[in-house]
Amino acid sequence: MESLPIFSLIAYLLVILTTFWAFIKPKSSKKLPPGPPKLPIIGNIHQLKGASPHRVLRSLARKYGAPFMHLQIGQVSTVVVSNPRLAQEILTTYDHIFSDRPVTTASQILFYKGQDIVWAPRGKYWRQMRKICTLELLSPKRVQTYSYIREEELIRMRMSLELSTGRPVIIREMVVEMVNNVICRATVGDICKDRKILIEVLYDIVKALSAFNLASYFPTMQFLKVILGKKSKWLKRQKQLDTILEDILKEHQNRPSSNNDDQEDLVDVLLRVQKTGHLDLPITKDNIKGVILDMLIAGTSTSAMVLEWAMCELMRNPEMMKKVQAELRDTVKGNTIVEVDIQNMPYLKLVVKETLRLHGSLLLVPRENKVDCQVDGYHIPAKTRLLINSWACGTDPEYWENPESFIPERFEKSSISYLGADYQLIPFGAGRRVCPGANFGLAIIELALATLLYYFNWELPNGLKPDDVDLTEAFMISSLPKHPLQVVPVTMSSLLAD
């Protein structure tokens, strides 16, 4: 939902000239949710430009008194939920109705016609793959088996930072490389010779999923996909991706099998389940590729962003930085952090939870209803796209005091969970489509943040003050700082020498 480029405006004129008749039809007498006034043809598209989408949608909801808001985005009827009470109603009472995903050109091309888990329609296949994901791919035991990968990659990041002591570093570059390495090693192992190209392709896919795509909001106007050039670009990227994933599968299939489940990466697990899982529905190669893609994108697109935001917030709040560092340095025995230490670091966990509240997943992956339904007294036509503004739920003043301030202490006496049970905090979603990889992502985030804060003190370069840290957002699947955070690492040994 970025500001629209010139060629998109030209496309609007083509739509108006060639399809105006398609929009001349009687209005429904049924009561839709309230929302802003709509223009002919484009509906509310013009109101979605400017700031990040989660902020624009919350502003519209507040302006029109509509926490359950109807928008007409081109030809696509859309409802937006910006309130924890309504999010709970949708994700519990009506979850079976709104558990499908909208079919888009991007998801069909990039995710093997929705044969992954994230974009697959609800049904036997989705339930089977979800079960495999929960019990095999991302179970607590499986997440724990990858602890050595996390620890090895964090040692590598730490050594790189030590070489940069006293000089400004871009924290994003460090954490993105570390997270990508962890996710790739855990998912496809150490045998991916095209890892760099794979990461580039994944980054392009994340951009494709995040950017405003005019053609997706005029689904009957197929010529727009050609005019705007999106489809050809996605097909090219998917071909590159498929070649890499095909090579990964062949390499896994050709190497000797291990009898030790603890040495399996996620591709090994999927191939084992495919062969011996006694499944209701067979798993194809495209199914496996789609699930691999889910794992890679979900892991690489969020964990690094959350880490950068946590560092931004702590650099703006030096007293909080000192507090969490004191906890770390009082807790860790010896000179090595291990994952079991994290369980004895309550303030670190509060910092992560508050970062997820303000900077986690901002808009949940869209959903769609198959049939007409009534929600909160309003009529929702079939095939309406549902957006849940999880950031608006996490900053709702009815539920949060000083909702847009970074205050980890707000959770000290709170039992609020971020794993889908409390709808004022749903960075991982909730209901049937709740993210199964939450524990995997949190394991990376908590240990990485602990590593950054235990082994180093941090300073701002060029005489900058804490208030100078820029929290302006750029939007992708999650948000990240528009201007990457630059900081100066100072090692503990340097401090002792002083």
C-alpha positions as CSV (number, residue, x, y, z in Angstrom):
1,M,0.0,0.0,0.0
2,E,2.8,2.4,-0.9
3,S,2.3,5.6,-2.8
4,L,1.3,4.7,-6.3
5,P,3.7,5.3,-9.2
6,I,2.8,7.1,-12.4
7,F,2.3,3.9,-14.4
8,S,-0.3,2.8,-11.9
9,L,-2.2,6.0,-12.4
10,I,-2.2,5.4,-16.1
11,A,-3.5,2.0,-15.5
12,Y,-6.4,3.6,-13.5
13,L,-7.4,5.5,-16.6
14,L,-7.4,2.4,-18.7
15,V,-9.6,0.7,-16.1
16,I,-12.0,3.6,-16.1
17,L,-12.2,3.8,-19.9
18,T,-12.6,0.1,-20.6
19,T,-14.5,-1.3,-17.6
20,F,-16.8,1.4,-16.2
21,W,-19.9,-0.6,-17.2
22,A,-18.8,-3.5,-15.0
23,F,-19.4,-1.4,-11.9
24,I,-22.9,-0.2,-12.8
25,K,-24.9,-2.5,-10.7
26,P,-27.5,-2.2,-7.9
27,K,-26.2,-1.6,-4.4
28,S,-26.8,-4.2,-1.8
29,S,-29.5,-3.4,0.8
30,K,-27.7,-5.4,3.4
31,K,-25.8,-3.5,6.1
32,L,-22.0,-3.5,5.6
33,P,-19.6,-2.4,8.3
34,P,-19.0,1.4,8.4
35,G,-16.1,3.0,6.7
36,P,-14.9,6.0,4.7
37,P,-16.7,7.2,1.6
38,K,-15.7,5.4,-1.6
39,L,-15.0,6.8,-5.0
40,P,-16.3,5.2,-8.2
41,I,-14.0,2.5,-9.7
42,I,-11.1,2.8,-7.3
43,G,-13.1,2.7,-4.0
44,N,-10.8,3.6,-1.1
45,I,-7.4,3.1,-2.8
46,H,-6.6,6.8,-2.7
47,Q,-6.9,6.8,1.1
48,L,-4.3,4.0,1.6
49,K,-1.2,5.9,0.5
50,G,1.2,7.8,2.7
51,A,2.3,6.3,6.0
52,S,2.8,2.6,6.7
53,P,-0.4,0.6,6.0
54,H,-1.0,-0.4,9.7
55,R,-1.0,3.2,10.7
56,V,-3.2,4.4,7.8
57,L,-5.8,1.7,8.5
58,R,-5.8,2.5,12.3
59,S,-6.3,6.2,11.5
60,L,-9.2,5.5,9.2
61,A,-10.8,3.2,11.7
62,R,-10.5,5.9,14.4
63,K,-11.7,8.7,12.2
64,Y,-14.8,6.8,11.1
65,G,-15.5,5.1,14.5
66,A,-15.1,1.8,12.8
67,P,-12.9,-0.8,14.6
68,F,-14.7,-3.2,12.2
69,M,-14.3,-1.2,9.0
70,H,-15.4,-1.9,5.4
71,L,-13.2,-0.7,2.5
72,Q,-13.6,-1.1,-1.2
73,I,-10.1,-1.5,-2.7
74,G,-10.7,-1.6,-6.4
75,Q,-12.9,-4.6,-7.0
76,V,-12.0,-6.3,-3.7
77,S,-14.4,-5.9,-0.8
78,T,-12.3,-5.7,2.3
79,V,-12.9,-5.6,6.1
80,V,-10.3,-4.4,8.6
81,V,-10.4,-5.4,12.3
82,S,-8.6,-3.0,14.6
83,N,-9.9,-4.0,18.0
84,P,-9.0,-7.0,20.3
85,R,-12.6,-7.8,21.0
86,L,-13.5,-8.1,17.3
87,A,-10.3,-9.9,16.6
88,Q,-11.2,-12.5,19.2
89,E,-14.7,-12.9,17.7
90,I,-13.3,-13.4,14.2
91,L,-10.6,-15.8,15.3
92,T,-12.7,-17.9,17.6
93,T,-16.5,-17.8,16.8
94,Y,-15.9,-17.2,13.0
95,D,-12.5,-18.7,12.5
96,H,-13.9,-21.6,10.5
97,I,-15.5,-19.2,8.1
98,F,-12.5,-16.9,7.8
99,S,-9.7,-19.5,7.7
100,D,-9.1,-19.5,3.9
101,R,-6.5,-17.3,2.1
102,P,-7.4,-15.1,-0.8
103,V,-6.1,-16.5,-4.1
104,T,-3.6,-14.0,-5.6
105,T,-1.4,-14.1,-8.6
106,A,1.7,-13.8,-6.4
107,S,0.7,-16.6,-4.1
108,Q,-0.2,-18.9,-7.0
109,I,3.1,-18.3,-8.8
110,L,5.5,-18.1,-5.9
111,F,4.1,-20.7,-3.6
112,Y,3.4,-23.5,-6.0
113,K,-0.3,-22.8,-6.5
114,G,-0.8,-22.6,-2.7
115,Q,0.7,-26.0,-2.0
116,D,2.6,-24.7,1.0
117,I,1.0,-24.2,4.4
118,V,0.5,-20.5,4.7
119,W,-1.4,-20.0,1.5
120,A,-3.1,-23.5,1.2
121,P,-6.9,-23.4,1.5
122,R,-8.3,-25.0,4.7
123,G,-9.1,-28.7,4.0
124,K,-7.6,-32.2,4.4
125,Y,-4.3,-31.2,2.9
126,W,-3.8,-28.1,5.0
127,R,-4.8,-30.0,8.2
128,Q,-2.3,-32.8,7.4
129,M,0.6,-30.4,6.7
130,R,-0.2,-28.3,9.7
131,K,-0.1,-31.4,11.9
132,I,3.3,-32.4,10.3
133,C,4.6,-28.9,11.0
134,T,3.4,-28.9,14.6
135,L,4.5,-32.4,15.5
136,E,7.6,-32.9,13.3
137,L,9.0,-29.7,11.9
138,L,8.6,-27.2,14.7
139,S,8.0,-29.2,17.8
140,P,9.8,-28.0,21.0
141,K,12.1,-31.0,20.8
142,R,13.0,-30.2,17.1
143,V,13.6,-26.5,18.0
144,Q,15.9,-27.6,20.7
145,T,18.0,-29.8,18.4
146,Y,18.9,-26.7,16.5
147,S,20.4,-25.0,19.5
148,Y,24.0,-25.8,18.3
149,I,23.3,-24.0,15.0
150,R,22.1,-20.9,16.9
151,E,25.0,-20.9,19.2
152,E,27.6,-21.4,16.4
153,E,26.2,-18.6,14.3
154,L,26.1,-16.3,17.3
155,I,29.7,-17.0,18.0
156,R,30.5,-16.1,14.4
157,M,28.5,-12.8,14.7
158,R,30.2,-12.0,18.0
159,M,33.7,-12.5,16.5
160,S,32.8,-10.3,13.6
161,L,31.6,-7.6,16.0
162,E,34.8,-7.9,18.0
163,L,36.8,-7.0,14.9
164,S,34.7,-3.9,14.6
165,T,35.2,-2.7,18.1
166,G,35.2,1.1,18.3
167,R,33.9,1.6,14.8
168,P,30.3,2.2,13.7
169,V,28.5,-1.0,12.4
170,I,25.1,-1.3,10.8
171,I,23.3,-3.7,13.1
172,R,20.9,-4.9,10.4
173,E,23.7,-6.3,8.3
174,M,25.0,-8.3,11.3
175,V,21.7,-9.7,12.4
176,V,20.3,-10.4,9.0
177,E,23.3,-12.5,8.0
178,M,23.2,-14.4,11.4
179,V,19.4,-15.1,11.1
180,N,19.6,-16.1,7.5
181,N,22.4,-18.6,8.3
182,V,20.5,-20.1,11.2
183,I,17.3,-20.5,9.2
184,C,19.0,-21.8,6.1
185,R,21.1,-24.4,8.1
186,A,18.1,-25.6,10.1
187,T,15.9,-25.8,7.0
188,V,18.1,-27.1,4.2
189,G,21.3,-27.9,6.0
190,D,24.9,-27.0,5.1
191,I,24.7,-28.3,1.6
192,C,23.0,-25.4,-0.2
193,K,25.7,-24.1,-2.5
194,D,23.4,-21.3,-3.8
195,R,22.6,-19.9,-0.4
196,K,23.5,-16.3,-1.4
197,I,21.2,-16.4,-4.5
198,L,18.5,-18.1,-2.4
199,I,18.5,-15.2,0.1
200,E,18.3,-12.6,-2.7
201,V,15.3,-14.4,-4.2
202,L,13.6,-14.7,-0.8
203,Y,14.1,-11.0,-0.3
204,D,12.5,-10.2,-3.6
205,I,9.5,-12.5,-2.7
206,V,9.1,-10.6,0.6
207,K,9.0,-7.3,-1.3
208,A,6.5,-8.7,-3.8
209,L,4.2,-9.8,-1.0
210,S,4.5,-6.5,0.8
211,A,4.2,-4.0,-2.0
212,F,0.9,-2.6,-3.3
213,N,0.0,-4.5,-6.4
214,L,-2.8,-2.7,-8.4
215,A,-3.6,-5.8,-10.5
216,S,-4.5,-7.9,-7.5
217,Y,-7.3,-5.4,-6.6
218,F,-8.8,-5.6,-10.1
219,P,-8.8,-9.4,-10.6
220,T,-11.0,-9.3,-13.7
221,M,-8.5,-6.9,-15.5
222,Q,-6.0,-9.5,-16.5
223,F,-4.2,-7.0,-18.9
224,L,-3.0,-5.0,-15.9
225,K,-0.6,-7.9,-15.0
226,V,1.0,-7.5,-18.4
227,I,1.1,-3.7,-18.3
228,L,2.6,-3.5,-14.8
229,G,5.1,-6.2,-15.5
230,K,4.6,-8.0,-12.1
231,K,3.7,-11.4,-13.4
232,S,6.8,-11.8,-15.6
233,K,9.1,-10.8,-12.8
234,W,7.5,-13.3,-10.4
235,L,7.7,-16.1,-12.9
236,K,11.4,-15.4,-13.4
237,R,12.0,-15.4,-9.7
238,Q,10.0,-18.5,-9.2
239,K,12.0,-20.3,-11.9
240,Q,15.2,-19.4,-10.1
241,L,13.8,-20.5,-6.8
242,D,12.5,-23.8,-8.1
243,T,15.9,-24.6,-9.6
244,I,17.6,-24.0,-6.2
245,L,15.0,-26.0,-4.3
246,E,15.1,-28.9,-6.8
247,D,18.9,-29.1,-6.4
248,I,18.5,-29.1,-2.6
249,L,16.0,-32.0,-2.7
250,K,18.2,-34.0,-5.0
251,E,21.2,-33.5,-2.8
252,H,19.3,-34.6,0.3
253,Q,17.9,-37.7,-1.5
254,N,21.3,-38.7,-2.8
255,R,23.3,-38.5,0.4
256,P,23.4,-41.4,2.9
257,S,20.5,-41.3,5.4
258,S,21.2,-40.8,9.1
259,N,19.7,-42.9,11.9
260,N,20.0,-39.9,14.2
261,D,16.9,-37.7,14.1
262,D,18.8,-35.0,16.0
263,Q,21.0,-34.5,12.9
264,E,18.0,-34.0,10.5
265,D,17.3,-30.6,8.9
266,L,13.8,-29.8,8.0
267,V,14.2,-31.1,4.4
268,D,15.3,-34.4,5.8
269,V,12.2,-34.5,8.1
270,L,9.9,-33.8,5.2
271,L,11.5,-36.4,3.0
272,R,11.3,-39.0,5.8
273,V,7.6,-38.2,6.4
274,Q,6.9,-38.4,2.7
275,K,8.4,-41.8,2.6
276,T,7.3,-43.4,5.9
277,G,4.6,-41.1,7.3
278,H,1.5,-43.2,6.5
279,L,-0.2,-40.1,5.2
280,D,-3.9,-39.7,4.3
281,L,-2.7,-37.6,1.3
282,P,0.6,-38.1,-0.5
283,I,3.2,-35.3,-0.3
284,T,4.6,-34.2,-3.6
285,K,7.9,-32.5,-4.4
286,D,6.0,-29.2,-4.9
287,N,4.4,-29.6,-1.5
288,I,7.8,-30.0,0.1
289,K,9.2,-27.0,-1.8
290,G,6.3,-24.9,-0.7
291,V,6.8,-25.8,2.9
292,I,10.5,-25.1,2.7
293,L,9.7,-21.7,1.2
294,D,7.3,-20.9,4.1
295,M,10.0,-21.8,6.7
296,L,12.7,-19.7,5.0
297,I,10.5,-16.6,4.5
298,A,8.8,-16.7,7.9
299,G,12.1,-17.1,9.7
300,T,14.2,-14.6,7.7
301,S,11.6,-11.8,7.4
302,T,10.8,-11.3,11.0
303,S,13.4,-12.4,13.5
304,A,16.1,-10.0,12.2
305,M,13.6,-7.1,12.1
306,V,12.5,-7.7,15.7
307,L,16.2,-7.7,16.8
308,E,16.9,-4.4,15.1
309,W,13.9,-2.8,16.7
310,A,14.8,-4.1,20.1
311,M,18.3,-2.5,19.8
312,C,16.7,0.8,18.5
313,E,14.4,1.0,21.5
314,L,17.2,0.1,24.0
315,M,19.5,2.7,22.4
316,R,16.8,5.3,22.9
317,N,16.3,4.1,26.5
318,P,19.8,3.8,28.1
319,E,18.5,3.0,31.6
320,M,16.6,0.0,30.2
321,M,19.7,-1.1,28.3
322,K,21.7,-1.0,31.6
323,K,19.0,-2.9,33.4
324,V,18.9,-5.8,31.0
325,Q,22.7,-5.9,30.8
326,A,23.0,-6.0,34.6
327,E,20.5,-9.0,34.6
328,L,22.5,-10.8,31.9
329,R,25.9,-10.3,33.6
330,D,24.6,-11.3,37.0
331,T,23.0,-14.5,35.5
332,V,25.5,-15.9,33.1
333,K,28.1,-18.1,34.7
334,G,31.5,-18.1,33.0
335,N,32.0,-16.4,29.6
336,T,29.4,-18.3,27.5
337,I,25.7,-17.8,27.2
338,V,23.7,-21.0,26.7
339,E,20.0,-21.2,25.9
340,V,19.1,-22.5,29.4
341,D,20.4,-19.2,30.8
342,I,17.6,-17.3,29.0
343,Q,14.9,-18.9,31.3
344,N,16.5,-17.0,34.2
345,M,16.4,-13.6,32.5
346,P,12.9,-12.2,33.1
347,Y,13.6,-8.6,32.1
348,L,15.2,-9.7,28.8
349,K,11.9,-11.6,28.1
350,L,9.9,-8.4,28.9
351,V,12.0,-6.4,26.4
352,V,11.3,-9.0,23.7
353,K,7.6,-9.0,24.5
354,E,7.3,-5.2,24.4
355,T,9.3,-5.2,21.1
356,L,6.8,-7.7,19.6
357,R,3.9,-5.6,20.8
358,L,5.1,-2.5,19.0
359,H,7.1,-3.9,16.1
360,G,6.1,-7.5,15.5
361,S,3.8,-8.7,12.8
362,L,1.7,-5.6,12.1
363,L,-1.0,-6.9,9.7
364,L,-1.7,-10.6,9.8
365,V,-1.7,-12.5,6.5
366,P,-5.0,-11.8,4.8
367,R,-7.9,-14.2,5.1
368,E,-11.1,-14.7,3.2
369,N,-14.6,-16.0,3.8
370,K,-16.2,-18.6,1.5
371,V,-19.8,-17.8,2.3
372,D,-21.9,-14.8,3.3
373,C,-22.0,-14.3,7.1
374,Q,-23.0,-11.9,9.8
375,V,-20.4,-10.5,12.2
376,D,-21.2,-8.0,15.0
377,G,-24.5,-7.3,13.3
378,Y,-23.0,-6.6,9.9
379,H,-23.3,-8.4,6.6
380,I,-20.0,-9.7,5.2
381,P,-20.4,-10.9,1.6
382,A,-18.6,-14.1,0.5
383,K,-15.1,-13.6,-0.9
384,T,-14.5,-10.5,1.3
385,R,-10.8,-10.0,2.2
386,L,-10.2,-9.8,5.9
387,L,-7.2,-7.8,7.4
388,I,-6.5,-8.0,11.1
389,N,-4.5,-5.0,12.2
390,S,-2.5,-6.7,15.0
391,W,-0.5,-3.5,15.6
392,A,-3.8,-1.6,16.2
393,C,-4.8,-4.3,18.7
394,G,-1.5,-4.0,20.4
395,T,-1.8,-0.2,20.8
396,D,-5.5,0.0,21.6
397,P,-5.8,2.6,24.5
398,E,-8.8,0.7,25.9
399,Y,-6.4,-2.2,26.7
400,W,-3.0,-0.4,27.1
401,E,-1.7,2.5,29.1
402,N,0.6,4.8,27.2
403,P,0.1,2.4,24.3
404,E,2.8,3.7,21.9
405,S,5.5,4.0,24.5
406,F,8.2,1.4,25.0
407,I,7.7,0.1,28.5
408,P,8.8,-3.5,29.2
409,E,7.8,-3.1,32.8
410,R,4.1,-3.1,31.8
411,F,4.3,-6.9,31.6
412,E,6.0,-7.5,35.1
413,K,2.7,-8.4,36.8
414,S,0.8,-9.4,33.6
415,S,-0.1,-12.9,32.4
416,I,-0.7,-11.7,28.9
417,S,0.7,-14.2,26.4
418,Y,1.9,-13.4,22.8
419,L,1.1,-16.9,21.6
420,G,-2.5,-16.4,20.5
421,A,-4.5,-16.6,23.8
422,D,-4.8,-12.8,24.4
423,Y,-6.1,-10.8,21.5
424,Q,-4.6,-7.5,22.6
425,L,-1.2,-9.1,21.8
426,I,-1.2,-11.3,18.7
427,P,2.1,-10.8,16.8
428,F,2.0,-14.5,15.8
429,G,-1.7,-14.5,15.0
430,A,-4.3,-16.7,16.7
431,G,-6.9,-19.3,15.9
432,R,-6.4,-22.0,13.3
433,R,-3.8,-20.0,11.4
434,V,-1.6,-19.1,14.4
435,C,2.0,-19.2,13.4
436,P,3.5,-22.6,14.3
437,G,7.0,-21.3,14.2
438,A,6.7,-18.8,17.1
439,N,9.0,-20.8,19.5
440,F,11.6,-21.3,16.7
441,G,11.7,-17.5,16.1
442,L,11.7,-16.6,19.7
443,A,14.7,-18.9,20.4
444,I,16.7,-17.0,17.9
445,I,15.6,-13.6,19.0
446,E,16.2,-14.1,22.8
447,L,19.6,-15.7,22.5
448,A,20.8,-13.2,19.8
449,L,19.7,-10.2,21.9
450,A,21.3,-11.7,25.0
451,T,24.5,-12.2,23.0
452,L,24.6,-8.6,21.8
453,L,24.0,-7.1,25.2
454,Y,26.1,-9.4,27.3
455,Y,29.4,-9.3,25.3
456,F,29.2,-5.6,24.2
457,N,28.3,-2.2,25.4
458,W,26.9,0.1,22.7
459,E,27.4,3.7,21.8
460,L,25.9,6.0,19.2
461,P,28.3,7.4,16.6
462,N,29.2,11.0,15.8
463,G,28.0,12.4,19.1
464,L,24.3,11.4,18.6
465,K,22.0,11.3,21.6
466,P,19.5,8.6,22.5
467,D,16.6,10.9,21.2
468,D,18.3,11.0,17.8
469,V,17.7,7.3,17.2
470,D,15.2,7.4,14.3
471,L,12.1,5.1,14.7
472,T,10.6,6.0,11.3
473,E,9.2,2.9,9.7
474,A,9.6,1.3,6.4
475,F,7.0,-1.4,5.6
476,M,7.5,-4.9,4.4
477,I,5.7,-8.1,5.8
478,S,6.8,-6.6,9.2
479,S,8.1,-3.1,9.6
480,L,11.8,-2.2,10.0
481,P,13.5,1.1,10.6
482,K,13.6,3.2,7.5
483,H,17.1,4.2,8.4
484,P,19.2,1.2,9.5
485,L,20.5,1.6,13.1
486,Q,24.2,2.4,13.3
487,V,26.0,1.7,16.6
488,V,29.5,1.4,18.0
489,P,30.3,-1.9,19.8
490,V,32.6,-1.7,22.8
491,T,33.8,-5.1,24.1
492,M,34.0,-6.0,27.8
493,S,37.7,-6.4,27.5
494,S,38.0,-2.8,26.2
495,L,36.0,-1.5,29.1
496,L,38.3,-3.4,31.6
497,A,41.4,-2.0,29.9
498,D,40.0,1.6,30.3
